[in-house]
């Protein structure tokens, strides 16, 4: 198993070794820690845990590349190991949030046990510069980071689209429509609207949160559906209208009418939001980007 950590401070190698030993449950003598450019002949290649580190610049100070051999029984998951290292070294630790968002998406864990998602970028070159640009919750060590949800994290995993699938079955059962055809563009937009309605119905599962910019973008998808209905040919318009009506019903049930007050504030458009579609005149039962 491999761990990739970035730390805010630079613990001494012996402190790094103790932290890794505690994190994976081995004796300190079974951990070898050395600078990335250290003499290979001076390394203990038979150790159960091997760690190579190098300094970085910017918001982080040290990069750790950790290899845990197969001889270590049940090594913890990377983020769990990061939490243990943070607690043992007294410094905030970042590790990749595998399966969430983009390669820049990391977990940040503090010595006090806080865990939140952050966006971290690293420049290439002889002296890498690491920057934490966005954090989902305030982290003391990154005062300059913007605090907001990461849209790239909140993908469509786990959602099904029965209404959109029924529309496709009625209009393009062989999935032969050209990418830029009206049928295919309608399908894409319809799936966005259906996913959004089903998120609201599921109280924003699976993560229980949803970024405000994504929320507004999804409402704009409903705007596009109105445009597509206006120009669609009769054979397409009927099935599309029925699908939109079904999804609209889900959205209505799981939102509340408020005459556009909520979205007027959110989009800073004030009463101008009243000139938009009725879906802009409703608010979520629970605001998903506020805890």
N, C-alpha and C positions, 0 to 999 in steps of 0.2 A: 504494500500500500504506500502511496505517495501523499505527502502533505505539502502544501505551499502556503507559507505564512508570510505576512508583512507586519512588522511591529512599529509602533510609534517611537519607542526608545530602543537603545542598543544594550541589552543585557550582556554581561560578560559570558564568555563561552561556558564556564563552569555552571553558571546560573541557567543557561540554556539547556545544558545537559541534564541538570536536576529536574527542570520543568518537563522535559521530554520523557525522562524516566518515570515521573509521576503520571504523566498523561497517558502513557501506553502500558504502564504496569510492569516495568522491568527494573533490574538493578542498575544503578548509575554506571557501574563498570561495563554495562552492555550498551552504552551510548557513546558514540564518537561524534564530536562536534569540531569543525575546522572551517577556516576561511575557504572560499571557493578556489582560491589560487594556492592553497597550502601544498607543501611537498607531498605527493601521493604516497611516498614511501613511509611517511610519518603517520599515515592513517591506520586505524584499526579496522580493516575491511571485514573482519569477522564479527563485528559488533551487530547486535540485533537491531539497532537504530543508528542510521547514518544521517548526519545533518551537515550540509554545506551552506554557509551564509556569505552575504556580501552587503556592504553598505549601499544605501540608496539615498537620494536627495528628495526634497519636497516635504510633503505632509507625513511621510513615513521615513524610517531611519534604517531598517534592516530587512533584508529578504532572506527567508529560510527555505531551503529545499530539503525535505525530510523523506527518507526512505525507510520504511518499516519492513523487515524481512518476514518471510512466511513462518519463521520460527516463533513469532510473537502471537500467542493465542488471542483471538477476538480483539484486535486493535479497534479503538473507537472510531466512529465516523470523524471526518475531518473537522467539522464545526465543533464537535464535542471535544476533540483534542485541542482545538484552538481555545475553547473556553477554559480548559484546564491549564493551558500554557499562560493565558492571560492572568488567571488567578495566581499562578505560581511565580510569575515574573513581575507582576504589578504593572503591566503595560497593556494597552489596547492591541488586539491582534485582528488582522484581516485574513480571510481565506476565501477562495472562490465559492460562490453560491451555485454549485453545479446543478444544472437543470432548471435554473431560474434566470430569465432574462438573457443578457448578453455576456460575453467573456469579461466585460468590465464590471459585472455585478458581483459584489462580494458581501459576505457577512462580516460585520464588525462586532467584536465582543470585547467588553471592557472587564477590568479586574473585578468590578462590582457585580458582574453578571448580566449587564445590559447586552441584548443582542438585537441588531437591526441591520437592514440591508443598506448598502452604500454603492455608489458608482465610483470606481477607481480607475484612473488612466495612468499608464506608464510609458514614458518616452523611451525610445531605443537609443543605444549609444554606450560609450565607455562608462558614463556616469548616469545611470537611469534616474529619472525624476518622476516620482509618484505623486499624483494629485487626487485627493478625495473631493469630488465636485458636488455630489448630492448625497444627503443622508435622509432616510425615511423618518428618523427621530433625531432630535438634537444629541450630539455626542460632544462631550467637553473637549476632546482632543482635536476636533475639526470645527472650530468656531466660524471659519470662513465658508463652510459648505452650505449650499442651499438646502432647506428642509422641505421635502415634498416626496410623494410617492413616486416610484420609478415605473413609468408606463410599460416598459419592456418586460416587467416581471409578471404583469397581469394578463397573460395570454388566455387562449381559449381551451386549455387542457380540461378534459372531462365533460365538455358540453356537447350535447347532441342537438340536431336541427331538424326535427320531424316535419315542421311546417315548410321549411325551405326544401327539404327532401321531397315532399309531396308536390311542391311547385315544379321542381326539376322533373319529377316523374310525369307531370302533365304537359310540360313544354319541351323538354329535351331528354327523353328517357335513355337515349344512347350516349348522352354526354358528348355530343358531336359538335356543339355550338362553338364557333370561333371565339377566341379570347375577348375580342373587342365587340362581339355581337351584343345586341340589346338583351338577349336571353341570358347570356353569361354575366353581363354587368349587373343585371337585375338580381341574379342569384347571389352574387358576391355581396351586394348591398343588403339584400334581404337577410343573409346569414349574420351580418353585423347587427342588424336590428333585432333579430331573434335572440342572438347571444346576449345582447344588452337586456332585453326583457326578461330572459331567464335568469340572468345574474340578479336582477332586482327581485325576482320571485324567490330566489334562493338566498336572499339576504347577503348577496355579494360573495357567496362561496366560490372557490374553495378557501381563499385566504381571508375572507371577511372584510376586504378592503378593495377600493378601486380608485384610481387617480381621477382628479377633477377634470384634467384635460381630456382623458379618455372618455369620461362621461359626456362632455360637451361634443366631442367628435362623433360619438354614437348618435346623439340627437341630430347632428348634421347628416348622418346616414339616412335618417328618416326623412329629412328634407329632400335628399336625392331620390328617395323612393317616390315622393310626390312628383318630382320632375320626370321620372321614368314612366310613371303611370300616364302622365300627360301626353307623352310622345309614342308610347308603345302601340303596336298594331293590335287590332281587336283580339286576335288569337292569343296574344300574350297578356293583354290587359286584364282579361277576366280572371285567369288563374293568379296573376300577380295581385290584383285587388283583393281577392279572397284571402290570400296568404297575409297580406298587409293587415287586413281587418282582424285576422286571428291573432297576430302578434300584438297589434294595438290593444286588443282586449286584455292580454296578459299585462302589458305595460300599465293600462288604466287601473287594473285591480291592485297592483303593487306600488302605486304612487298616489299622491294626494294632490288635488287641485288647489292652487294658491294664486291664481290670476297672474302668474309669471313673476311673483315677487322674488322667489329664491333664485331663479336663473337670471333675472334682471340684475341682482347683486353679483352673482357669480361671474357673469360675462361683462359686467360694468356697462350694460346697455340700458339699465333702468326700465322705464315704461316702454321703451322701444321693442322689448321682447314680446309685447302684446300683439305686434304686427306679424309675428311669425306663427307657425303651425300650432295647433292646440297642445301638442306634446311639449312645447316650451312653457306651457301654463301650469305645469305640474312639478312637484318636488318629490324626492325620494323619501320613503318612510324613515330611513336612517341614512344620514349623510356618510357615505362609505370612506371618505378620506379623513374623517375626524374620529379620534378614539375617545 
